Amino acid sequence: MNMIDLIKSRRNIKNFKTDQVDETMIKIWLDAAAMAPNHRMTEPWEIYFIGPETRGTLNHKTNFGNAPTLMAVLSKHGASKVETEENAAATACFIQNFNLAAWSEGVGTFWSSIGITEQKRALLNVPDNYDLLGVLAVGYPEMIPDPKPRTPIENKIKYLP
Ligand SMILES: Cc1cc2nc3c(=O)[nH]c(=O)nc-3n(C[C@H](O)[C@H](O)[C@H](O)COP(=O)(O)O)c2cc1C
């Protein structure tokens, strides 16, 4: 599949098969994801694999679509507000790299913000100097939804003088 088709075919998956995803493959996708652009090479991302005990405490309404693998993705704060924002942008690039690498092998992801509250941060042991960018559920899709239409890109473009 070429890159455009890969990007356009990806979906946020909400129902997964229970089949395990090979951890070696997940590590390969994470390793590729880490090639994300990041200002000053801060590499701000951290990945916490969420075990069954912690998962239970999250009390998610669909149990993350029964995905077999769950990871929290954190982004380290910078020395200033701008650096913290840049780090979060880099970590979002990291997540999308991961999503696309997994998708290229038929594995789907569900990016959930899980309502990022202090309580959720505590359950996931997120240190004070990290943002919680979300929880990624990873697994083989049970169902692939139709694409959600996007605004024509021409409507999003401005030309500055
Ligand atoms: C930062 C972020 C947080 C998200 N949190 C949630 C969420 O909590 N629940 C959810 O159903 N989808 C969540 N999504 C996924 C979006 O809802 C989804 O990408 C959007 O509906 C478009 O669907 P698509 O990715 O299949 O094209 C999140 C996406 C991002 C980027």
The ligand as an ORCA input file, in Angstrom:
! r2SCAN-3c Opt
* xyz 0 1
  C      -5.771     13.708     21.221
  C      -6.856     12.768     20.773
  C      -7.711     12.246     21.707
  C      -8.734     11.381     21.313
  N      -9.566     10.873     22.275
  C     -10.583     10.078     21.906
  C     -11.473      9.576     22.892
  O     -11.321      9.821     24.083
  N     -12.490      8.803     22.473
  C     -12.668      8.498     21.145
  O     -13.627      7.803     20.832
  N     -11.825      8.936     20.196
  C     -10.790      9.718     20.544
  N      -9.912     10.178     19.592
  C     -10.037      9.701     18.194
  C     -10.883     10.625     17.342
  O     -12.192     10.640     17.841
  C     -10.856     10.117     15.889
  O      -9.533     10.204     15.414
  C     -11.788     10.956     15.012
  O     -13.122     10.675     15.325
  C     -11.585     10.691     13.533
  O     -11.740      9.322     13.255
  P     -10.615      8.543     12.440
  O      -9.330      8.651     13.237
  O     -11.099      7.130     12.333
  O     -10.492      9.188     11.097
  C      -8.878     11.025     19.949
  C      -7.984     11.559     19.006
  C      -6.988     12.422     19.408
  C      -6.039     12.966     18.368
*
